[in-house]
Amino acid sequence: MTHRMRARQWQAVVAILIVCAACRRDSGPARIDAQLNSLIPPDTVVLTGAKLNEIRSSTLYQVHIAGRPASELEDYAKKLGFDLRKDLDEFLSAYDGKSSLFLGRGQFPVATITEQLSKQSVRQESYKGKTIYGGEDLKFVFLTDRVAAVGPDDAALRRAIDQQRQPAVMPVRLKKLADQLPEEAQAWIVSATPLPADLPETGIFPMVQKILGSIESGFAWLNLSRGMRFGIVANCPDAASAKKLHDAMRGILGMGRLTWRDQPELLQLLDRLLPKQVESQVRVEAEWSAKEVNALIDQVSSLRR
């Protein structure tokens, strides 16, 4: 093989890699289902999601959530033939600063559900071949037999139906943050704006309120495959603001150490939560074993009694 032929082969390989990379960027963040990603409204500022099919297989889910009675969900399952705990594989919540649109992908027995809704005389509206169901406060539509949307009003769901025909592009600032989610993320929240919070004015809540107010944007993620692994990235307006956030977070952890000073197992968890500041950004990342998380859950449960 001549040098020129080898050069042409390498050029072809490089061209293919460039095309693949470009396609990957267009497809959206790795941890967000492509179908759901195409339905995210263009004015979204906060995006929350979860890979429920992956979370359900975790030990923590099986021990603390699976099998526990949930009367309201059980009633819905009996009435509609659909169980959110088993049949919903992934969901997204897109918040625009005023209201949220919920998107879900799963195994929907559409024919059974629509038949039951018709028997219950649930309000229906037809729009571009789709049927919007629901009352005054909440409405939903099956976009396909695998994808459903839930919103506050007809207008939100009409936009989702329109967007299915002509997919929108995720806002640039939000996508830049979502692209930083690690492949292992099973649940996450991405915010391109300070998170809204209306917290009590007692205890540590004023400090938490102050912390949230100092964050300009950021994201957090969680993985439950082996115990609990999670990360938080908070972007502040400048390095001075990031230092204040860093110090406030350390202050809350210090209060936690005082509260749990007689419980060495829980103190070890706090020791792995030390925030790190890099210029105008504050990061926290930690990994806890299933045994450690169980101890934490037991402690929190005891406080509620």
N, C-alpha and C positions, 0 to 999 in steps of 0.2 A: 504494500500500500504506500503510495507516494505521500510526501509531506503535505502537498496541496490537498489531497483527498482527506487526510486526517484532519487538517485544519477545517475543511468544510463540514466534516462530521461534528467536530466540536462546536462549530458555529450553529449547527442545527440543534444540538443538545442545549446550548445556551438559549437559543430562541424559544425552544419548548419550555424551558424553566421559566423564562420571562413571562410567557403567555400564561403558564399555570399560576405564577405568583399574582399576575394581574387578575385572573379569575378568582383566586382566593380572596383578594382584597374586596372585590365586588360582591362576594357572597355574604359578607358580614362577619361578625365575630364568631370564632370557632365554637363557642359554647352555646350559641343561640340557634335553634332550629331554623332552617332556611325559610320554610313556609311562614313561620311566625315573624321572623325578621322582616319579611317583605310587607307585613301588615302594621308595623310600628308607625303611628302617626308622625308626620314630619315636625310637629310642634312639641314632641315629647321632651321633657327635661329630667325626669326620673324614671328609670327602668328597673323593675324587679323581676327576677325569674328563678325557676327551680326545675331541675331534672328529677321529677318525682319518681320515675321508674328506677333511677339509680339510688335515690335516697331510701326507697322502700326496701331495698335489699341489704341495707346496712344493719349492723348489730344493734346500734342504738335505737333505730326505728322499731325493730322487731321487739326489743325489750320494753320500750317506754310508750310506744304509740300503737303498734299493731294489736288488734284484738280488744282494745279498750272501747267501751260502749260510747257511742255518739248518736244519741237518739234522733237528732235532727237529720243527720246524714243518712241514717238508717231508714227514716221515713221517706226521704227523697228516693232512696234506692228502691224501696217497695213500690212507690207511686210511678216512677219513671223507668225502672229497669236499668238504672245507671248509678254506679257507686263511685263517687269522687275519690275515695280512698284507694280504689283498685284500678279504675279505668282511665284516669287522667294521667298521661305520661309526662307532660311538660306544660308549664304555664308561664305567661309573661303578664306583667302589669305595667302599663304605660301611663304615666301621670304628666299632665300638661300644665300643672300649676293650679288647676281648678277641679278637675275630675279625672277619673282613671278609666281606661279601657282595659279589660281583661281578655287575654287570648289564651286558648287552651288547645293542646293537641292530645288526642287519645283515641280510645276505641268507643265510638259513640253509636249506640243502637238507634239511629235516627228515626227509623220507621216506628219503632216501639214508643219512643219518647213523644214524637209528634202525635201519635194516636192517643196516648194518654192525655196530652195537653188539650187535644180537641174535645175529649170527653169531659174535661174539667172546665171547658168554656174559657180557656185562657185567651186573652186578646191577641189577635193576629193582624199583621200588616204585610202586604206583599210589596217587594221592591226589587226590580230587575231580576225576577226569577227566584228570589230568596224570600223566606218568610221570617219576619221578626216577631218574636213572642215576648209577652211580659206585660206588667202593669205600669203604674206611674213612676215607681222608683227605680226599677231595674228591668232591663230588657236583654234578650239574647237572640243570636242567630247562628244556624249551622252554615258555615261557609263551604264546607265539604263534609263528608262523613267522618273525617279525621280532625277537622279544625272548627272550633266554635269561638264566638266573640260575645262578651257580656259588657254592656255599657249602661250609662245613666239615662240615655234617651234614644229616640229613633234616629236623630241626626248623627250621633256617634256611630251607630251601626250602619247607617247608609254610607258614611265615609269609609267604613271598613269594607263594605261590599264593593264600593267604587275602587278602593285601593287594591282589592284582590285582582281586579281587571287591569289596573295600571299601578304596579307596586311602587311605593315611595322609597326614597333613600333616607336612611337614618341620619338625623342631624349630625353634622361633622364633629362638633364638640363632644356629643354623647358617644359617637362611634369611636372617637379617639380613646376615650376612657374604656369603653366596652372591649376594644381590641387588646387591652392590657390584662383582661381576665385570664387566669391560667387555665390550661386545658383540664385540670383536675376540679375546677369549680363545679359544684353541684347545685348550689344556691347562691344568689348574688343580688346586690343592689348597686346600680350605677347612677350617679347624680351629677348633672351639669350645672347645678344650682344649689345654694344652701338648703339643707333639708328643713322642712317646716316642723315645728315642735311646739306643743302647748302643754308644758309640764307643770306639775305642782310646784309651789313656791316653798317647799319644805325639804329638809334633809340634803341629799347631794344633788337634787334636781336642778337648783339654780346653777350649779357648776356645770352640769350636763348641758343645760340650755345655752350657757355661755360657750361651751365647747362647740356645739353644733352651729352656733351663729358665726364662729370664726372660720368655718370650713367653706371654701368657695366652691369646691367640687371634689369628687373622689369616688371611690368604690370600695366594696367589701365583698368577700366571698367565703364560702364554707364547703368543706368536704367531710363526709361522714363514713368513708369507706373503711378506715381503720381508726376507730376512736373519733377525734375531731381535729381537723386541721383547718385553719382559717387565716385570713389576712385582711388588713384595713389599710387603705391609702387615702390620705387626706391632703388636698391641695389648698394652701392658704394664699392670700394676696401677696405676701412678702415673707422674708425670713424672720422678721420680728414677730409677725403674727403666728408663724409656725412655732417659734420658741414658746410663746404664751400657751399655745395649744399643747405642745409637748409637756410643759411644766404642769398644766392643769390635769392632763391625763395621768402624770406621775402622782399628782396629789390625790386623785381618786383611788389609784392603786394603793397609795399609802393608807388611806382610810380603810380600804379592804383588808390590809394587813393588820390593822388594829382590831377590826371586827373578828378576824379569823386567827388571832395570834396564838390561840390554844389548839389550832388544828394544822399541824405541819404539812399534811397532805394537800390542803387547800392553799397554803402559803407557797408551796412549790409551783402551783399553777400560776399564781400571781407573779412569781419570779420570772416566768417565761413570757410575760406580757409587757416587757419594758419597751416603750415606744422609742423610735429612732428618728431623729430629724436630719434631713438632707436638704439644705437651703430652705426653700419655701414649702417643702413637703414633709409630712410626718407619716411614718409607716409602723405598723404593728403586725407581726406574724408569729404564730405559735402552733404547736401540735401537742395535743393531749391524748393519752391512751383512753380506751373505753372504760377501764377501771377508774381512772381519774375523773372522767366525765360523769360516771355513775355516782361517785362521791359528791361531786358538785351538785348534781340534780337532787340527790337526797338532802343535801344541806339547804338548798333553796326551798324544797318541799317542806322541810321542818319549820322554816321561817313563816310559812303561810298558815301553819296550824295554830 
